[in-house]
Amino acid sequence: MKNVFVFLMSIFVLSTLTMAQKNYQTDTIPASSGNLMITFLGHGSLMFTFDSTVVHVDPYSKVANYSALPDADLVLITHHHQDHLDTAALNQVLKQGTVILGSQTVAGSVKDAIVMKNGDSKTIKGVGINAVPAYNIVHKRDNGQPFHPKGEGNGYIIIIKGKKIYIAGDTENIPEMKQFKEIDIAFLPVNLPYTMTPEMAADAARAIRPKILYPYHYGDTEIPRLTELLKNDKDIEVRMRDMQ
């Protein structure tokens, strides 16, 4: 009976997703014991679906109608900026039992959010989660303050069905990236002046060496430049999706 229930839940989630995501690009990633579906909602917002589990990342009302999307079992919030922490979008995907994880800067705005600091690790809803640094070194505000100071935000390395996925959040090509190993999929932000230039993103990709690289949160940055920079790195497949 349990297997039948899981099967029926999987059909429900996938059918709901199909109805809700007509305008959203998706990729299906073969993984151990089934597939992982990635839905590219836009900007820094993603949705991962596997079996009967739904994971939302940085829900943002401007890129998706969250009332029409499947509710979340798990939500990851990278930091407190409004295009990543949108409580209106977040509230539309909550259900009983939804777990919300975020940096310390998120906790003041989201009731019951579980704080993860850089370096923390958890396993929730079958997802392994490691919070990693995300910050600026070069790009700063007029007052000299980095757009994203060290320690305020998280990137996440998550493991779903054996696939190791790096969701960078708002960051530059920071030294810590050289420690990230065996990454299957990476999402790197290329959004001037707040995150990386194409050159920085290429440097980050060469440090991480993901099998698949998705540029995301890229605004008006000239993304084809990143593909050109990585054309000789044959082990890194750059996939362009609508994540402006």
Rosetta blueprint (number, residue, H / E / L):
1 M L
2 K H
3 N H
4 V H
5 F H
6 V H
7 F H
8 L H
9 M H
10 S H
11 I H
12 F H
13 V H
14 L H
15 S H
16 T H
17 L H
18 T H
19 M H
20 A H
21 Q L
22 K L
23 N L
24 Y L
25 Q E
26 T E
27 D E
28 T E
29 I E
30 P E
31 A E
32 S L
33 S L
34 G E
35 N E
36 L E
37 M E
38 I E
39 T E
40 F E
41 L E
42 G E
43 H L
44 G L
45 S E
46 L E
47 M E
48 F E
49 T E
50 F E
51 D L
52 S L
53 T E
54 V E
55 V E
56 H E
57 V E
58 D L
59 P L
60 Y L
61 S L
62 K L
63 V L
64 A L
65 N L
66 Y H
67 S H
68 A H
69 L L
70 P L
71 D L
72 A L
73 D L
74 L E
75 V E
76 L E
77 I E
78 T L
79 H L
80 H L
81 H L
82 Q L
83 D L
84 H L
85 L L
86 D L
87 T H
88 A H
89 A H
90 L H
91 N H
92 Q H
93 V L
94 L L
95 K L
96 Q L
97 G L
98 T L
99 V E
100 I E
101 L E
102 G E
103 S L
104 Q H
105 T H
106 V H
107 A H
108 G L
109 S L
110 V L
111 K L
112 D L
113 A L
114 I E
115 V E
116 M L
117 K L
118 N L
119 G L
120 D L
121 S E
122 K E
123 T E
124 I E
125 K L
126 G L
127 V E
128 G E
129 I E
130 N E
131 A E
132 V E
133 P E
134 A E
135 Y L
136 N L
137 I L
138 V L
139 H L
140 K E
141 R L
142 D L
143 N L
144 G L
145 Q L
146 P E
147 F L
148 H L
149 P L
150 K L
151 G L
152 E L
153 G E
154 N E
155 G E
156 Y E
157 I E
158 I E
159 I E
160 I E
161 K L
162 G L
163 K E
164 K E
165 I E
166 Y E
167 I E
168 A L
169 G L
170 D L
171 T L
172 E L
173 N L
174 I L
175 P H
176 E H
177 M H
178 K H
179 Q H
180 F L
181 K L
182 E L
183 I L
184 D L
185 I E
186 A E
187 F E
188 L E
189 P E
190 V L
191 N L
192 L L
193 P L
194 Y L
195 T L
196 M L
197 T L
198 P H
199 E H
200 M H
201 A H
202 A H
203 D H
204 A H
205 A H
206 R H
207 A H
208 I H
209 R L
210 P L
211 K L
212 I E
213 L E
214 Y E
215 P E
216 Y E
217 H L
218 Y L
219 G L
220 D L
221 T L
222 E L
223 I L
224 P H
225 R H
226 L H
227 T H
228 E H
229 L H
230 L L
231 K L
232 N L
233 D L
234 K L
235 D L
236 I L
237 E E
238 V E
239 R L
240 M L
241 R L
242 D L
243 M L
244 Q L
